[in-house]
Amino acid sequence: MTLNLPTEWQEVTSDEAHAFEIELARELCSNHILAGVSVKCIARRQGRDDFLFRVHLDESEYAVAHLTWSKENSPDWPWTTLFNDRNDFEDNWRRILD
């Protein structure tokens, strides 16, 4: 099944995905929920630094991370919202809105 991206989100190219995956890894401290987790960047929220990643965690298949473009020391940054599956993201992504 393919992911139905909301209109506020746009797919990223494979080159962009790779760059954003590297940036996420650079930013994470060892205590962050995504530290050491295999991720694949799928999309970016237009006008924001929010990125949708496919992840491999026990109960979550997707994560939205807000990249800070800095190496972080706190597990709270980059802030991250986990989603159980495709439907959870499609139905609930707005919970990350400021």
Biopython code that builds the backbone (N, CA, C, O; Angstrom):
import numpy as np
from Bio.PDB.StructureBuilder import StructureBuilder

atoms = [
    (1, "MET", "N", (0.834, -1.191, 0.000)),
    (1, "MET", "CA", (0.000, 0.000, 0.000)),
    (1, "MET", "C", (0.873, 1.247, 0.000)),
    (1, "MET", "O", (1.904, 1.303, 0.669)),
    (2, "THR", "N", (0.447, 2.227, -0.750)),
    (2, "THR", "CA", (1.205, 3.468, -0.786)),
    (2, "THR", "C", (0.662, 4.437, 0.250)),
    (2, "THR", "O", (-0.487, 4.336, 0.680)),
    (3, "LEU", "N", (1.497, 5.358, 0.632)),
    (3, "LEU", "CA", (1.133, 6.369, 1.600)),
    (3, "LEU", "C", (0.434, 7.509, 0.882)),
    (3, "LEU", "O", (0.953, 8.040, -0.100)),
    (4, "ASN", "N", (-0.735, 7.886, 1.363)),
    (4, "ASN", "CA", (-1.446, 9.041, 0.821)),
    (4, "ASN", "C", (-0.986, 10.267, 1.594)),
    (4, "ASN", "O", (-1.429, 10.506, 2.717)),
    (5, "LEU", "N", (-0.092, 11.044, 0.984)),
    (5, "LEU", "CA", (0.435, 12.212, 1.670)),
    (5, "LEU", "C", (-0.591, 13.334, 1.680)),
    (5, "LEU", "O", (-1.215, 13.613, 0.657)),
    (6, "PRO", "N", (-0.769, 13.977, 2.822)),
    (6, "PRO", "CA", (-1.623, 15.159, 2.870)),
    (6, "PRO", "C", (-1.046, 16.243, 1.963)),
    (6, "PRO", "O", (0.143, 16.219, 1.645)),
    (7, "THR", "N", (-1.877, 17.186, 1.551)),
    (7, "THR", "CA", (-1.425, 18.217, 0.608)),
    (7, "THR", "C", (-0.289, 19.061, 1.175)),
    (7, "THR", "O", (0.474, 19.645, 0.405)),
    (8, "GLU", "N", (-0.155, 19.141, 2.482)),
    (8, "GLU", "CA", (0.918, 19.922, 3.104)),
    (8, "GLU", "C", (2.278, 19.237, 3.023)),
    (8, "GLU", "O", (3.295, 19.833, 3.378)),
    (9, "TRP", "N", (2.302, 18.015, 2.568)),
    (9, "TRP", "CA", (3.528, 17.231, 2.513)),
    (9, "TRP", "C", (3.900, 16.940, 1.066)),
    (9, "TRP", "O", (3.032, 16.767, 0.211)),
    (10, "GLN", "N", (5.197, 16.889, 0.806)),
    (10, "GLN", "CA", (5.655, 16.534, -0.536)),
    (10, "GLN", "C", (6.732, 15.466, -0.449)),
    (10, "GLN", "O", (7.572, 15.480, 0.451)),
    (11, "GLU", "N", (6.691, 14.548, -1.393)),
    (11, "GLU", "CA", (7.714, 13.505, -1.449)),
    (11, "GLU", "C", (9.076, 14.136, -1.687)),
    (11, "GLU", "O", (9.184, 15.195, -2.305)),
    (12, "VAL", "N", (10.111, 13.477, -1.192)),
    (12, "VAL", "CA", (11.473, 13.927, -1.439)),
    (12, "VAL", "C", (12.123, 12.992, -2.450)),
    (12, "VAL", "O", (11.749, 11.825, -2.565)),
    (13, "THR", "N", (13.089, 13.514, -3.171)),
    (13, "THR", "CA", (13.829, 12.679, -4.115)),
    (13, "THR", "C", (14.756, 11.754, -3.332)),
    (13, "THR", "O", (14.959, 11.948, -2.133)),
    (14, "SER", "N", (15.312, 10.762, -3.996)),
    (14, "SER", "CA", (16.218, 9.839, -3.309)),
    (14, "SER", "C", (17.468, 10.561, -2.808)),
    (14, "SER", "O", (17.980, 10.241, -1.735)),
    (15, "ASP", "N", (17.965, 11.539, -3.582)),
    (15, "ASP", "CA", (19.129, 12.315, -3.131)),
    (15, "ASP", "C", (18.792, 13.147, -1.903)),
    (15, "ASP", "O", (19.578, 13.218, -0.958)),
    (16, "GLU", "N", (17.606, 13.783, -1.919)),
    (16, "GLU", "CA", (17.178, 14.568, -0.763)),
    (16, "GLU", "C", (16.985, 13.661, 0.444)),
    (16, "GLU", "O", (17.404, 13.992, 1.553)),
    (17, "ALA", "N", (16.353, 12.523, 0.223)),
    (17, "ALA", "CA", (16.111, 11.579, 1.319)),
    (17, "ALA", "C", (17.419, 11.199, 1.989)),
    (17, "ALA", "O", (17.519, 11.206, 3.216)),
    (18, "HIS", "N", (18.411, 10.870, 1.195)),
    (18, "HIS", "CA", (19.711, 10.483, 1.740)),
    (18, "HIS", "C", (20.309, 11.624, 2.573)),
    (18, "HIS", "O", (20.816, 11.392, 3.670)),
    (19, "ALA", "N", (20.250, 12.829, 2.062)),
    (19, "ALA", "CA", (20.798, 13.986, 2.784)),
    (19, "ALA", "C", (20.062, 14.209, 4.111)),
    (19, "ALA", "O", (20.699, 14.498, 5.124)),
    (20, "PHE", "N", (18.733, 14.078, 4.119)),
    (20, "PHE", "CA", (17.966, 14.287, 5.343)),
    (20, "PHE", "C", (18.184, 13.153, 6.340)),
    (20, "PHE", "O", (18.144, 13.384, 7.549)),
    (21, "GLU", "N", (18.410, 11.950, 5.864)),
    (21, "GLU", "CA", (18.723, 10.825, 6.747)),
    (21, "GLU", "C", (20.073, 11.047, 7.434)),
    (21, "GLU", "O", (20.224, 10.767, 8.623)),
    (22, "ILE", "N", (21.039, 11.547, 6.687)),
    (22, "ILE", "CA", (22.357, 11.858, 7.260)),
    (22, "ILE", "C", (22.227, 12.975, 8.286)),
    (22, "ILE", "O", (22.824, 12.906, 9.360)),
    (23, "GLU", "N", (21.451, 14.003, 7.960)),
    (23, "GLU", "CA", (21.264, 15.122, 8.893)),
    (23, "GLU", "C", (20.597, 14.645, 10.175)),
    (23, "GLU", "O", (21.017, 15.031, 11.266)),
    (24, "LEU", "N", (19.577, 13.822, 10.064)),
    (24, "LEU", "CA", (18.922, 13.300, 11.266)),
    (24, "LEU", "C", (19.930, 12.552, 12.133)),
    (24, "LEU", "O", (20.001, 12.787, 13.339)),
    (25, "ALA", "N", (20.695, 11.673, 11.544)),
    (25, "ALA", "CA", (21.685, 10.900, 12.304)),
    (25, "ALA", "C", (22.703, 11.818, 12.976)),
    (25, "ALA", "O", (23.124, 11.555, 14.103)),
    (26, "ARG", "N", (23.102, 12.896, 12.294)),
    (26, "ARG", "CA", (24.068, 13.843, 12.854)),
    (26, "ARG", "C", (23.511, 14.553, 14.082)),
    (26, "ARG", "O", (24.240, 14.818, 15.038)),
    (27, "GLU", "N", (22.230, 14.856, 14.052)),
    (27, "GLU", "CA", (21.611, 15.620, 15.128)),
    (27, "GLU", "C", (21.340, 14.805, 16.386)),
    (27, "GLU", "O", (21.306, 15.365, 17.481)),
    (28, "LEU", "N", (21.149, 13.500, 16.256)),
    (28, "LEU", "CA", (20.689, 12.681, 17.380)),
    (28, "LEU", "C", (21.757, 12.448, 18.437)),
    (28, "LEU", "O", (22.909, 12.143, 18.127)),
    (29, "CYS", "N", (21.347, 12.598, 19.693)),
    (29, "CYS", "CA", (22.215, 12.162, 20.783)),
    (29, "CYS", "C", (21.934, 10.684, 21.029)),
    (29, "CYS", "O", (20.954, 10.148, 20.511)),
    (30, "SER", "N", (22.766, 10.030, 21.801)),
    (30, "SER", "CA", (22.650, 8.577, 21.983)),
    (30, "SER", "C", (21.379, 8.163, 22.710)),
    (30, "SER", "O", (20.993, 6.997, 22.629)),
    (31, "ASN", "N", (20.717, 9.066, 23.413)),
    (31, "ASN", "CA", (19.496, 8.738, 24.164)),
    (31, "ASN", "C", (18.225, 9.027, 23.380)),
    (31, "ASN", "O", (17.134, 8.756, 23.881)),
    (32, "HIS", "N", (18.322, 9.561, 22.185)),
    (32, "HIS", "CA", (17.130, 9.895, 21.398)),
    (32, "HIS", "C", (16.422, 8.623, 20.951)),
    (32, "HIS", "O", (17.066, 7.603, 20.704)),
    (33, "ILE", "N", (15.105, 8.683, 20.848)),
    (33, "ILE", "CA", (14.310, 7.506, 20.481)),
    (33, "ILE", "C", (14.694, 6.920, 19.119)),
    (33, "ILE", "O", (14.510, 5.726, 18.884)),
    (34, "LEU", "N", (15.228, 7.758, 18.221)),
    (34, "LEU", "CA", (15.608, 7.270, 16.895)),
    (34, "LEU", "C", (17.094, 6.919, 16.771)),
    (34, "LEU", "O", (17.539, 6.489, 15.707)),
    (35, "ALA", "N", (17.854, 7.097, 17.837)),
    (35, "ALA", "CA", (19.289, 6.786, 17.792)),
    (35, "ALA", "C", (19.477, 5.303, 17.487)),
    (35, "ALA", "O", (18.939, 4.448, 18.191)),
    (36, "GLY", "N", (20.230, 5.005, 16.453)),
    (36, "GLY", "CA", (20.519, 3.628, 16.074)),
    (36, "GLY", "C", (19.402, 2.929, 15.309)),
    (36, "GLY", "O", (19.508, 1.741, 15.004)),
    (37, "VAL", "N", (18.338, 3.653, 14.999)),
    (37, "VAL", "CA", (17.191, 3.073, 14.289)),
    (37, "VAL", "C", (17.365, 3.277, 12.794)),
    (37, "VAL", "O", (17.781, 4.350, 12.358)),
    (38, "SER", "N", (17.051, 2.264, 12.013)),
    (38, "SER", "CA", (17.083, 2.383, 10.562)),
    (38, "SER", "C", (15.924, 3.266, 10.120)),
    (38, "SER", "O", (14.772, 3.010, 10.471)),
    (39, "VAL", "N", (16.233, 4.319, 9.339)),
    (39, "VAL", "CA", (15.205, 5.257, 8.879)),
    (39, "VAL", "C", (15.311, 5.458, 7.376)),
    (39, "VAL", "O", (16.376, 5.287, 6.783)),
    (40, "LYS", "N", (14.195, 5.821, 6.777)),
    (40, "LYS", "CA", (14.131, 6.172, 5.356)),
    (40, "LYS", "C", (13.248, 7.398, 5.242)),
    (40, "LYS", "O", (12.065, 7.348, 5.579)),
    (41, "CYS", "N", (13.820, 8.508, 4.764)),
    (41, "CYS", "CA", (13.050, 9.741, 4.617)),
    (41, "CYS", "C", (12.100, 9.600, 3.425)),
    (41, "CYS", "O", (12.500, 9.185, 2.337)),
    (42, "ILE", "N", (10.849, 9.950, 3.655)),
    (42, "ILE", "CA", (9.818, 9.816, 2.639)),
    (42, "ILE", "C", (9.336, 11.169, 2.121)),
    (42, "ILE", "O", (9.146, 11.359, 0.920)),
    (43, "ALA", "N", (9.141, 12.113, 3.061)),
    (43, "ALA", "CA", (8.509, 13.373, 2.677)),
    (43, "ALA", "C", (8.916, 14.502, 3.619)),
    (43, "ALA", "O", (9.462, 14.283, 4.700)),
    (44, "ARG", "N", (8.626, 15.716, 3.161)),
    (44, "ARG", "CA", (8.887, 16.931, 3.931)),
    (44, "ARG", "C", (7.616, 17.762, 3.960)),
    (44, "ARG", "O", (6.912, 17.870, 2.956)),
    (45, "ARG", "N", (7.329, 18.344, 5.105)),
    (45, "ARG", "CA", (6.184, 19.241, 5.221)),
    (45, "ARG", "C", (6.554, 20.589, 4.638)),
    (45, "ARG", "O", (7.567, 21.177, 5.020)),
    (46, "GLN", "N", (5.752, 21.077, 3.728)),
    (46, "GLN", "CA", (6.047, 22.324, 3.022)),
    (46, "GLN", "C", (6.165, 23.487, 4.003)),
    (46, "GLN", "O", (5.326, 23.670, 4.885)),
    (47, "GLY", "N", (7.232, 24.266, 3.826)),
    (47, "GLY", "CA", (7.452, 25.450, 4.643)),
    (47, "GLY", "C", (7.907, 25.173, 6.056)),
    (47, "GLY", "O", (7.952, 26.091, 6.875)),
    (48, "ARG", "N", (8.249, 23.926, 6.367)),
    (48, "ARG", "CA", (8.666, 23.545, 7.714)),
    (48, "ARG", "C", (9.888, 22.638, 7.633)),
    (48, "ARG", "O", (10.240, 22.148, 6.560)),
    (49, "ASP", "N", (10.515, 22.423, 8.756)),
    (49, "ASP", "CA", (11.623, 21.480, 8.838)),
    (49, "ASP", "C", (11.164, 20.156, 9.448)),
    (49, "ASP", "O", (11.914, 19.497, 10.168)),
    (50, "ASP", "N", (9.917, 19.777, 9.147)),
    (50, "ASP", "CA", (9.339, 18.517, 9.591)),
    (50, "ASP", "C", (9.503, 17.491, 8.474)),
    (50, "ASP", "O", (9.153, 17.750, 7.323)),
    (51, "PHE", "N", (10.038, 16.324, 8.826)),
    (51, "PHE", "CA", (10.317, 15.286, 7.851)),
    (51, "PHE", "C", (9.669, 13.983, 8.285)),
    (51, "PHE", "O", (9.703, 13.620, 9.461)),
    (52, "LEU", "N", (9.081, 13.287, 7.326)),
    (52, "LEU", "CA", (8.459, 11.999, 7.582)),
    (52, "LEU", "C", (9.460, 10.898, 7.249)),
    (52, "LEU", "O", (10.004, 10.845, 6.146)),
    (53, "PHE", "N", (9.689, 10.027, 8.218)),
    (53, "PHE", "CA", (10.614, 8.912, 8.057)),
    (53, "PHE", "C", (9.875, 7.596, 8.252)),
    (53, "PHE", "O", (9.017, 7.479, 9.127)),
    (54, "ARG", "N", (10.209, 6.626, 7.446)),
    (54, "ARG", "CA", (9.784, 5.245, 7.701)),
    (54, "ARG", "C", (10.806, 4.706, 8.678)),
    (54, "ARG", "O", (12.009, 4.816, 8.443)),
    (55, "VAL", "N", (10.338, 4.120, 9.783)),
    (55, "VAL", "CA", (11.235, 3.648, 10.837)),
    (55, "VAL", "C", (10.953, 2.188, 11.149)),
    (55, "VAL", "O", (9.921, 1.643, 10.757)),
    (56, "HIS", "N", (11.859, 1.578, 11.841)),
    (56, "HIS", "CA", (11.707, 0.183, 12.239)),
    (56, "HIS", "C", (11.829, 0.104, 13.756)),
    (56, "HIS", "O", (12.873, -0.254, 14.301)),
    (57, "LEU", "N", (10.726, 0.451, 14.417)),
    (57, "LEU", "CA", (10.637, 0.345, 15.872)),
    (57, "LEU", "C", (9.568, -0.697, 16.198)),
    (57, "LEU", "O", (8.753, -1.036, 15.340)),
    (58, "ASP", "N", (9.566, -1.198, 17.409)),
    (58, "ASP", "CA", (8.639, -2.270, 17.781)),
    (58, "ASP", "C", (7.189, -1.966, 17.425)),
    (58, "ASP", "O", (6.524, -2.791, 16.798)),
    (59, "GLU", "N", (6.692, -0.802, 17.813)),
    (59, "GLU", "CA", (5.280, -0.512, 17.615)),
    (59, "GLU", "C", (5.032, 0.668, 16.676)),
    (59, "GLU", "O", (3.889, 1.102, 16.533)),
    (60, "SER", "N", (6.054, 1.185, 16.047)),
    (60, "SER", "CA", (5.895, 2.350, 15.176)),
    (60, "SER", "C", (6.557, 2.103, 13.834)),
    (60, "SER", "O", (7.674, 1.591, 13.755)),
    (61, "GLU", "N", (5.840, 2.481, 12.772)),
    (61, "GLU", "CA", (6.373, 2.356, 11.421)),
    (61, "GLU", "C", (6.787, 3.690, 10.824)),
    (61, "GLU", "O", (7.548, 3.731, 9.858)),
    (62, "TYR", "N", (6.287, 4.786, 11.397)),
    (62, "TYR", "CA", (6.580, 6.119, 10.860)),
    (62, "TYR", "C", (6.923, 7.064, 11.991)),
    (62, "TYR", "O", (6.468, 6.900, 13.123)),
    (63, "ALA", "N", (7.737, 8.060, 11.661)),
    (63, "ALA", "CA", (8.073, 9.106, 12.618)),
    (63, "ALA", "C", (8.181, 10.424, 11.867)),
    (63, "ALA", "O", (8.668, 10.471, 10.738)),
    (64, "VAL", "N", (7.723, 11.487, 12.504)),
    (64, "VAL", "CA", (7.965, 12.831, 11.996)),
    (64, "VAL", "C", (8.974, 13.458, 12.938)),
    (64, "VAL", "O", (8.761, 13.507, 14.149)),
    (65, "ALA", "N", (10.070, 13.935, 12.378)),
    (65, "ALA", "CA", (11.109, 14.595, 13.161)),
    (65, "ALA", "C", (11.269, 16.019, 12.647)),
    (65, "ALA", "O", (11.261, 16.264, 11.441)),
    (66, "HIS", "N", (11.412, 16.942, 13.574)),
    (66, "HIS", "CA", (11.643, 18.340, 13.227)),
    (66, "HIS", "C", (13.149, 18.590, 13.322)),
    (66, "HIS", "O", (13.694, 18.747, 14.414)),
    (67, "LEU", "N", (13.811, 18.625, 12.164)),
    (67, "LEU", "CA", (15.263, 18.815, 12.156)),
    (67, "LEU", "C", (15.629, 20.210, 12.629)),
    (67, "LEU", "O", (14.937, 21.184, 12.331)),
    (68, "THR", "N", (16.723, 20.293, 13.369)),
    (68, "THR", "CA", (17.177, 21.568, 13.942)),
    (68, "THR", "C", (18.409, 22.116, 13.243)),
    (68, "THR", "O", (18.761, 23.281, 13.430)),
    (69, "TRP", "N", (19.074, 21.283, 12.435)),
    (69, "TRP", "CA", (20.289, 21.641, 11.713)),
    (69, "TRP", "C", (21.452, 21.915, 12.671)),
    (69, "TRP", "O", (22.381, 22.658, 12.354)),
    (70, "SER", "N", (21.371, 21.283, 13.870)),
    (70, "SER", "CA", (22.430, 21.392, 14.874)),
    (70, "SER", "C", (22.594, 20.036, 15.553)),
    (70, "SER", "O", (21.642, 19.259, 15.637)),
    (71, "LYS", "N", (23.795, 19.755, 16.035)),
    (71, "LYS", "CA", (24.018, 18.554, 16.835)),
    (71, "LYS", "C", (23.345, 18.780, 18.174)),
    (71, "LYS", "O", (23.607, 19.783, 18.838)),
    (72, "GLU", "N", (22.485, 17.863, 18.580)),
    (72, "GLU", "CA", (21.718, 18.026, 19.809)),
    (72, "GLU", "C", (22.298, 17.190, 20.946)),
    (72, "GLU", "O", (22.888, 16.134, 20.718)),
    (73, "ASN", "N", (22.120, 17.681, 22.176)),
    (73, "ASN", "CA", (22.579, 16.973, 23.366)),
    (73, "ASN", "C", (21.429, 16.424, 24.192)),
    (73, "ASN", "O", (21.647, 15.656, 25.129)),
    (74, "SER", "N", (20.214, 16.809, 23.853)),
    (74, "SER", "CA", (19.036, 16.378, 24.594)),
    (74, "SER", "C", (18.241, 15.373, 23.759)),
    (74, "SER", "O", (18.104, 15.542, 22.548)),
    (75, "PRO", "N", (17.716, 14.323, 24.409)),
    (75, "PRO", "CA", (16.886, 13.370, 23.678)),
    (75, "PRO", "C", (15.546, 13.965, 23.239)),
    (75, "PRO", "O", (14.799, 13.327, 22.497)),
    (76, "ASP", "N", (15.239, 15.176, 23.692)),
    (76, "ASP", "CA", (14.000, 15.859, 23.283)),
    (76, "ASP", "C", (14.128, 16.493, 21.901)),
    (76, "ASP", "O", (13.129, 16.888, 21.299)),
    (77, "TRP", "N", (15.365, 16.591, 21.397)),
    (77, "TRP", "CA", (15.595, 17.239, 20.101)),
    (77, "TRP", "C", (16.406, 16.338, 19.193)),
    (77, "TRP", "O", (17.312, 15.662, 19.681)),
    (78, "PRO", "N", (16.138, 16.292, 17.927)),
    (78, "PRO", "CA", (14.984, 16.920, 17.310)),
    (78, "PRO", "C", (13.699, 16.272, 17.824)),
    (78, "PRO", "O", (13.618, 15.055, 17.989)),
    (79, "TRP", "N", (12.677, 17.139, 18.078)),
    (79, "TRP", "CA", (11.432, 16.548, 18.582)),
    (79, "TRP", "C", (10.898, 15.597, 17.530)),
    (79, "TRP", "O", (11.040, 15.806, 16.326)),
    (80, "THR", "N", (10.282, 14.553, 18.032)),
    (80, "THR", "CA", (9.848, 13.453, 17.167)),
    (80, "THR", "C", (8.482, 12.948, 17.613)),
    (80, "THR", "O", (8.232, 12.768, 18.805)),
    (81, "THR", "N", (7.616, 12.726, 16.654)),
    (81, "THR", "CA", (6.308, 12.133, 16.911)),
    (81, "THR", "C", (6.239, 10.813, 16.165)),
    (81, "THR", "O", (6.476, 10.756, 14.958)),
    (82, "LEU", "N", (5.914, 9.755, 16.892)),
    (82, "LEU", "CA", (5.824, 8.417, 16.302)),
    (82, "LEU", "C", (4.394, 8.108, 15.878)),
    (82, "LEU", "O", (3.434, 8.566, 16.497)),
    (83, "PHE", "N", (4.270, 7.328, 14.821)),
    (83, "PHE", "CA", (2.976, 6.883, 14.324)),
    (83, "PHE", "C", (3.034, 5.373, 14.142)),
    (83, "PHE", "O", (4.008, 4.832, 13.619)),
    (84, "ASN", "N", (1.975, 4.704, 14.582)),
    (84, "ASN", "CA", (1.953, 3.243, 14.537)),
    (84, "ASN", "C", (2.093, 2.689, 13.125)),
    (84, "ASN", "O", (2.847, 1.746, 12.885)),
    (85, "ASP", "N", (1.350, 3.296, 12.189)),
    (85, "ASP", "CA", (1.323, 2.780, 10.828)),
    (85, "ASP", "C", (0.875, 3.877, 9.868)),
    (85, "ASP", "O", (0.691, 5.030, 10.260)),
    (86, "ARG", "N", (0.708, 3.506, 8.632)),
    (86, "ARG", "CA", (0.313, 4.449, 7.574)),
    (86, "ARG", "C", (-0.986, 5.157, 7.932)),
    (86, "ARG", "O", (-1.082, 6.378, 7.809)),
    (87, "ASN", "N", (-1.981, 4.402, 8.371)),
    (87, "ASN", "CA", (-3.279, 4.994, 8.711)),
    (87, "ASN", "C", (-3.162, 5.969, 9.874)),
    (87, "ASN", "O", (-3.796, 7.024, 9.869)),
    (88, "ASP", "N", (-2.358, 5.623, 10.865)),
    (88, "ASP", "CA", (-2.165, 6.505, 12.012)),
    (88, "ASP", "C", (-1.570, 7.838, 11.548)),
    (88, "ASP", "O", (-2.035, 8.898, 11.967)),
    (89, "PHE", "N", (-0.547, 7.795, 10.686)),
    (89, "PHE", "CA", (0.021, 9.037, 10.168)),
    (89, "PHE", "C", (-1.019, 9.829, 9.388)),
    (89, "PHE", "O", (-1.217, 11.016, 9.645)),
    (90, "GLU", "N", (-1.682, 9.181, 8.440)),
    (90, "GLU", "CA", (-2.648, 9.876, 7.588)),
    (90, "GLU", "C", (-3.777, 10.511, 8.398)),
    (90, "GLU", "O", (-4.251, 11.595, 8.060)),
    (91, "ASP", "N", (-4.210, 9.836, 9.469)),
    (91, "ASP", "CA", (-5.325, 10.329, 10.275)),
    (91, "ASP", "C", (-4.910, 11.327, 11.345)),
    (91, "ASP", "O", (-5.714, 12.170, 11.743)),
    (92, "ASN", "N", (-3.664, 11.249, 11.820)),
    (92, "ASN", "CA", (-3.285, 11.996, 13.026)),
    (92, "ASN", "C", (-2.081, 12.908, 12.899)),
    (92, "ASN", "O", (-1.633, 13.453, 13.907)),
    (93, "TRP", "N", (-1.534, 13.098, 11.700)),
    (93, "TRP", "CA", (-0.313, 13.898, 11.584)),
    (93, "TRP", "C", (-0.510, 15.320, 12.089)),
    (93, "TRP", "O", (0.457, 15.958, 12.506)),
    (94, "ARG", "N", (-1.719, 15.827, 12.062)),
    (94, "ARG", "CA", (-1.959, 17.210, 12.484)),
    (94, "ARG", "C", (-1.695, 17.429, 13.986)),
    (94, "ARG", "O", (-1.609, 18.569, 14.443)),
    (95, "ARG", "N", (-1.570, 16.342, 14.740)),
    (95, "ARG", "CA", (-1.301, 16.511, 16.172)),
    (95, "ARG", "C", (0.073, 17.131, 16.425)),
    (95, "ARG", "O", (0.379, 17.541, 17.545)),
    (96, "ILE", "N", (0.896, 17.197, 15.380)),
    (96, "ILE", "CA", (2.220, 17.802, 15.547)),
    (96, "ILE", "C", (2.208, 19.310, 15.315)),
    (96, "ILE", "O", (3.227, 19.972, 15.515)),
    (97, "LEU", "N", (1.073, 19.858, 14.898)),
    (97, "LEU", "CA", (1.002, 21.292, 14.598)),
    (97, "LEU", "C", (1.275, 22.122, 15.845)),
    (97, "LEU", "O", (0.908, 21.747, 16.959)),
    (98, "ASP", "N", (1.922, 23.249, 15.629)),
    (98, "ASP", "CA", (2.217, 24.167, 16.746)),
    (98, "ASP", "C", (0.952, 24.836, 17.204)),
    (98, "ASP", "O", (0.982, 25.644, 18.131)),
]
sb = StructureBuilder()
sb.init_structure("model")
sb.init_model(0)
sb.init_chain("A")
sb.init_seg("    ")
for serial, (resi, resn, name, xyz) in enumerate(atoms, 1):
    if name == "N":
        sb.init_residue(resn, " ", resi, " ")
    sb.init_atom(name, np.array(xyz, "f"), 0.0, 1.0, " ", f" {name:<3s}", serial, name[0])
structure = sb.get_structure()
